[in-house]
Amino acid sequence: MEINAKEFRNRDITVTYDPCKCVLSGTCAKELSDVFSNSVIPWVNLDNTETKRVIEQIKRCPSGALEYYRNNNKQAS
């Protein structure tokens, strides 16, 4: 479910995106295209895979533009 252009959530996590940090490497879309897309809006669909896989991909973001927090405790990761 999209909240706004920079925040996406499912029942487990909320993913935030900072376009000012993004270097447009495309790593997220190349490595986890079920969730991240370069051509579909909304470009993040957290319902297409397990939350664990999304978190693993976010940790590989080269610029740090993608971050997440768990919805139950609101701590950034």
Helices and strands as residue ranges (DSSP letters): E 2-4, E 7-9, E 13-17, H 27-31, G 46-48, H 51-59, E 66-70
